[in-house]
Amino acid sequence: MKDLFYILKYIKYYKKDFIIAIGLIIFETIFELIIPFLMKDIIDKGIKNSDMNQIIISGSFIIGCAIISLITGHFYAKYNARLVTNFSYHLRQEVFSKIQSFSFSNLDHFRTSSLVTRTTNDVMIMQNTLVGGLRPLCRSPLMLFMGIGLSFVMAPKIAWIFVISVPVLGIILFSIIRYTAPKYSVLQENIDDLNRVVRENVTAIRTVKAYVREDYEIEKFNQANEQVMHTTKKTFRIAQLNTPSFQLVLYTVTVLILTFGAMLVHNQELEVGSLSALLSYILQVVNSLMMISNVFLLVNRSFASAKRLKEVLEEQSDITSQENAIKEILAGEIEFKDVSFKYLSGTGENVLSHINLHISSGESIGILGGTGSAKSTLVSLILRLYDVTEGEVLINGINVNEYDLVSLRDAVSIVLQKNVLFSGTIKENLLWRNKNATDEEINKACEIACADEFIHHLPHGLEYDLGQGGVNVSGGQKQRLCIARALLKKPKVIIFDDSTSACDMETERKITKAIRNLRDTTNIIIAQRISSVMEADRIIILDEGKILAIGTHQELLESNEIYQELYHQQLGGVL
């Protein structure tokens, strides 16, 4: 319940609409409850005594109450719609913004598919709970207590039937909720798994088709889909007992009221109009209980979603900016001082161990190492994608923790190994971080990245539509566009994480040569191929998270066996 109240606090953005909506519900319910009481007078005083004036007066009041109830219901729908849409808008916005603030280690706590489900499906469940729950939750208790109270005023001898029916309905509702509550949490986890399968398949659809594994993927989807179906069946099979159970109680109470009421009418202890009004109230009371039960079922399901959303909203990013953080980075001098790092704090082995390295501003550094040697992890510490476990990383002699996070990452560009382009045109992607870049700057960045070689041949040039994820260009073209985008930030440090692997060697040579000429920018090139780094000012050989050697191409070729072996394997010993 605490989780639900935590999420519902986002109603605060439209508190006025919330208060007005509740007020309208109360007025609507009161006028509806007056109608049976007035109908009693029509029967007992008007029809029985053939008093047309009483019939007209009471009938006019009934019509007036109905019209007022209709108007208040209409305005409630208006205010409730505005309240609910803004509630879900702000909640979804908060969840998405929170995810954007997460560090890599925070993201490791959640599966990607789960975050997608929480941002969409779980928010939708909370929205549906508010849409379907606010009116009955306010209306039903009022109708229940007023209906029972008016019943005791009109027919105290048979109103006791209500007192018996209420706890019976309460026991039924409690039993249903007790069974279904844990099932909804399982159901949301099943939906997470289903989203994961769909996302993986759609993302890797080309690989699936290349390996002719469509049948396997369909079977995997069917298994996840069947799991959702089975859990839904088990949950809803019990939840749907709610309506027939309440109808059974309703009909039983109706029969009892008619039986005992007829006896009282026969004995002239009860008026026919009072019996008619009593039947109206029983319908209203039991319907109110049915509405409450449906609300509880909605709320019951929302508990699981509220808990999942709260987990995201309460997750505190472990990488944040300090107060009065430094917002200006003047140069790209980098120093690692006895840096060690492990992904799981306090457990496991160090991924990086005792790294000591100084990189001068404007220097070109190449990093070589086998798969799993922690090359990407090393450079991620510069941007504080992760924080060091031991030691410190300095930029211009200042610990990176003292810089404003936005300013730090704005001063450091990274071209990742996995290229990411967004839906839209080439120009829109290039301007993604620097929207004020001029056409001259765009052309210069494309020239350095050798992207101009193919852009001019595409229809509409820079306005060419890349499609979803850049599907309309090749892997090498994606890499070159990503490099151009990184250059447009005008960073102090630029990192290339094996970002020319899809380019041919001639294109790669042109790119690395142009990048080395950016003397006011420190550039770090992570690569598998010696040809990518051999002209760097210094080359670092990394193995199992430790620096084995540092030197120029010629120095390493003369003194380091690993570098010699790589050189002969890749280049055959020929320059």
Buried (B, 14 or more C-beta within 10 A) or exposed (E): EEBBEBBBEBBEBBEEBBEBBBBBBBBBBBBBBBBBBBBBBBBBBBBEEEBEEBBEBBBEBBEBBBEBBEBBBEBBEEBBEBBBBBBBBBBBEBBBEBBEEBBBBBBEEBBEBBBBBBBBBBBBBBBBBBBBBBBBBBBBBBBBEBBBEBBBEBBEEBBBBBEEBBEBBEEBBEEBBEBBBEBBBBBBBBBBBBBBBBBBBEEBEEEBEEEEBEEEBEEBBEEBBEBBEEBBEBBBEBBEBBEEBBEEBBEBBBEBBBEBBEEBBEEEEBBBBBBBBBBBBBBBBBBBBBBBBBBBBBBBBBBBBBBBBBBBBEBEBEBEBEEEBBEEBEBBBBBBBEBBBBBEEEEEEBBBBBBEBEBBBBBBBBBBBEEEBBBBBBBBBBBBBBBBBBBBBBBBEBBBBBBBBEBBBBBBBBBBBEBEBEEBBBBBBBBBBBEEBEEEBBBBBBBBBBBBBBBEEBEEEBEBBBEEEBEBBEEBBBBBBBBBBBBBBBBBBBBBBBBBBBBEEEBBBBBBEBBBEBEEBBBBBBBBBBBBBBBBBBBBBBBBBBBBBBBBBEBBBEEBEBBBEBBEEEEEEEE
